[in-house]
Structures are given as structure tokens and as C-alpha cells.
């Protein structure tokens, strides 16, 4: 039995396998993600905003909680771990087609995982200048930005799917993927 998404229609579609996958509900009830596998490919689908439970992450990184927070970032990491545990999975798709945005740090973290790079490039319309924002990412979630973060890796061919509803921080991820050579699909 899957965790409830909070939406009976979507719960039924997932249960009936008309939408294949596993619902990963956020602890605060603000939304959910879907994880699915088919053949050698896994997909993580963001169905709403990127949300972070800051208090839960602070406790987790301090070692006060052994469970990774059940929010957008936590469910993404859980999806990666599920895919890594399946030796058939060679490809991992991050589907942000339904993501209207949220925490830009999530896009930076996902970018670091899928490309090894975590910067955001944008053009300032008023000044006519290119802007680059570099992010330090604590990939092992131990509360420190250090060389141990570079040891975290996932052995997949990554891709990003974006669409019209992808906005704000979701656009950052699509652009970072493009800038860093990660395949992406738009207008799905």
C-alpha cells in the first residue's frame, strides 16, 4: 500500500497503476513526489513546490534525528538511494514539469549531484550583465562543507524534464542542466 498523497483521485490512479510509482508524501502535508522505475530508468517527479523543513534538516545534520526529513530534498535523496539499490537502474530522470519553484538551494543541490557543478547563471536585464552564483553544497548532510561532500556520488546517466509549469527555482535547475551538459527535455 502506498502512502496517501492527500488527493483521493491521485491515490486511486497510483494504486490502480494508471500512474505507476510510489507516492512520497511530505511530512508537513504540503505535497508529495512520485518515484517510479521502468526497465533501466528511474524517475523522480516533483508534483508541487520545492519545500524544505529547515528545523528537521537542522536536527538531522546535528545528529539529533536519524531519519532524513520527508520534504522535497529528503524524498529526492530517498529516490536516489532506491535507484542506487536496484542494480538494473542506469538512468535517473528528474521530472520538474509540474514544479512551480520553491527553494533554489534544492536546484543547486540536485545540479551538484547530476552534473558535479552547483552554480546558477542568469542574465540581469537591467544592467545587461551576466551573473553567476556559486553554491557550496553539503552533499553528505553532516553540517560541514568539506572534501567529504565530494565522495557522494550516484552512478547514473541523468536527465531533466521541464515544461511550461516549471518556474522560478525549477527553471534554475533546467538552466543548470543545460549549462552543464545534462540532457533535458522541455515542453512535454
N, C-alpha and C positions, 0 to 999 in steps of 0.2 A: 504494500500500500504506500502511495506517495504522500508526502507532506502536502497539506492543503495550501493552495495559493491564496485562498480567501475569496476566490471567484468561482462559484459552483460550475459555471459553463466551461471555464478553462480546466478545472479539476476533472470534469467529465471527459473532455477531449483528451487529456493526458491519460486518464485511466483507461479509456477506450482505445488508446494508441492512435487516434486520428491526429494527435500531436505527440509524436514519440518523445520520450525522455523522462527525466526526473526533475520535478519541481524542487527548487532550493529556496525555501521561504526565508525572508529576512526576519530576524528576531523581533524587530520593532513593529512588524506588520506593515511596513511601508511598501513592500513589493516582494518580488521573487525573480529568480533567474531559472533558466532551464538548461540542464545538461543532457546531452544525447550523444550516442555513438552509433555509427553505421560503417561497417567494414573497417578500414584502417583510419577512419576520421572521427574525431570528437568535435563537438561544437558546444560552446558556452553562449547562451543567448541572454542578453540583458533586456529585461522587459519594461524597464522604467528608468528612473534616475539612478545615477551612481550615488549611493549613500554610504556614509561611514559612521560607525558607532564609536566615536572618539574615546569615550570612557572605557568601553570594552577593549579597545586596542591598547590603551594605556595600561590597563590591568594585565593584558596578555603579554605585552612586551616587558613588563616588570616582573613577570613570572607569577603574578597573583592569580592568574587564571590559566588553566591548561588547555582550554578549548578556544580555538580560533573564533573570533567574532563571526556571527552569522549575519553579515551585511554584504554589500556588493563586492568588496575586496576579499572578504573571507570566503564567500561562495566561489569566486573566481579561483582562488588558491586551492580550494577543495576540488574543483573541477579539474584543475591541472594535475592534482595528485591522483584522482580517479583515472585519468587518462594515462598517467605515467605507470600506474599499477597494471594496466592492460597492455601486454607486450605486442598486441596487434596494432595498437594506435601509433600511427606515424605522422598524422596531420592533426592540427588543432586550429579550429576556426573560432575567432572571437566575433560574434554577431552583435553589432551595436545598432542595427537597423531600426530598433524601437526605442533607443535611448535618447531622451531629450537633453541629457547633460548631467551635471552634478559636480562632484568633487574632481577637480583637474588632476589632483595627485594620483587618482586611480588610473587615469590615462597615462600618466608618466610612469607609474609602476608597471602597467601592462606593456607599455612600449619598451621598457628596460628588459622585461622578460622575453618578449618576442623578437627584439632586434639587438639587444645589448646596449642600446642608447636611450637616454632619457632627457631629451631636450625638446622644447617646443619652439617652433619657428613661426613667426607671424609678421605681417606687414602692417605698419601703422599708417593708416590712410591720411591722418592729419599731417604728420611730419614727413611722410614719404620714405621712412626708414624701415629697414628690416630689423626685427627684434628677435633675439634668441634667449630663451630662459632655460638654464641648465638645472636639473634636479639631482640631488643626492638621494638615492633610494636604499632603504633598509630592507633588502630582499629576504633576509633570514628572520626578520621581525624580532631581533633581540634588543632593540632600542639603541643600537650603535651603528653609525655609518663607518664601516671599515672594510678591510680586504675580504673578510668572511662573506660579505654580500656577493662578491664575485664568484663564489663557489656554488651559488644557487643556479641551477640550470634545468631546462626541460628539453628533451631530445626530439623536438617536433619540427616539422615544417609548419610555420604559422601563416595564417591569412586573416584578414579583417573584412567583414561585410558591413557596409554602411548604406543608408538610404535617406530619403527626404526627412523623416523624423529625427535622424541623427543630428544633434545640435550641440553647441557650446563645447563642453568637455569631451563629448563623443566625437565632435569634429576634430578636436586636438588629436585624439587617437588615430583617426583616419589620416590626418595630415602627417603625423609622426610615422605612421606605417609607410606612407608614400615616400617621405623624405629618406627613410631608412631601408628602402627596398623590400619591404614586406608586401606580398601580393594583397590586393584589396579589390573589392567589388563594390560598386555604388549603384544606386537607383534600382535596387532589387524589387 
